[in-house]
C-alpha cells in the first residue's frame, strides 16, 4: 500500500508534522482509494548542515540567493 516519504529541514513543530501527515494520508486515500490504515507517511528531517543545492550549503547566509531559491 502507499508509503509516502517527506524530506525537510527540522523546523516544523509536532503540530505541523501531524497536520502534514493527516493531509497527505487523506489526499492519498481520496485519490487512490487505499484504506487509511494502509497508508504510511514518514517525515525525514535533514539538518541544514547536511543539505545543499547548487553546490551551496543550506547553512550559508546567502543560500537563498546562491541556490536561486528566490
C-alpha positions as a printed Julia matrix, in Angstrom:
70×3 Matrix{Float64}:
  0.0    0.0    0.0
  1.11   3.64  -0.25
  4.29   4.62   1.57
  4.98   8.37   1.45
  8.34   9.87   2.4
  8.74  13.61   3.02
 12.21  15.1    3.44
 12.51  18.53   5.03
 14.57  20.69   7.32
 13.82  20.2   11.04
 11.89  23.43  11.51
  8.35  22.1   11.76
  6.57  21.72  15.07
  5.0   18.41  16.04
  1.61  20.02  15.31
  2.71  20.98  11.77
  4.03  17.47  11.13
  0.76  15.99  12.4
 -1.24  18.22  10.02
  1.05  17.29   7.12
  0.7   13.57   7.86
 -3.08  13.88   8.14
 -3.36  15.86   4.89
 -1.12  13.52   2.92
 -2.98  10.49   4.25
 -6.39  11.97   3.43
 -5.34  13.03  -0.06
 -3.76   9.66  -0.82
 -6.92   7.9    0.39
 -9.11  10.18  -1.74
 -7.02   9.74  -4.9
 -6.11   6.05  -4.65
 -8.87   4.61  -2.52
 -6.3    2.93  -0.3
 -7.58   2.19   3.2
 -6.45   4.79   5.75
 -4.81   2.14   7.92
 -2.66   1.01   4.99
 -1.18   4.46   4.22
  2.19   5.19   5.81
  3.8    8.63   5.97
  7.37   9.17   7.18
  8.88  12.61   7.74
 12.67  12.69   7.48
 14.24  15.84   8.92
 17.66  16.64   7.49
 19.74  19.3    9.28
 20.61  22.31   7.13
 24.3   21.47   7.62
 23.63  18.24   5.69
 21.66  19.83   2.84
 22.84  21.69  -0.23
 21.52  22.98  -3.52
 23.52  24.24  -6.48
 26.67  23.35  -4.53
 25.75  25.69  -1.67
 25.26  24.52   1.92
 21.87  25.45   3.33
 23.61  26.99   6.36
 25.27  29.6    4.13
 23.69  33.0    4.91
 23.46  33.67   1.15
 21.82  30.29   0.45
 18.54  31.69  -0.95
 20.34  33.84  -3.47
 23.17  31.46  -4.35
 20.92  28.43  -4.72
 18.45  30.53  -6.72
 15.6   29.86  -4.33
 14.49  33.45  -4.73
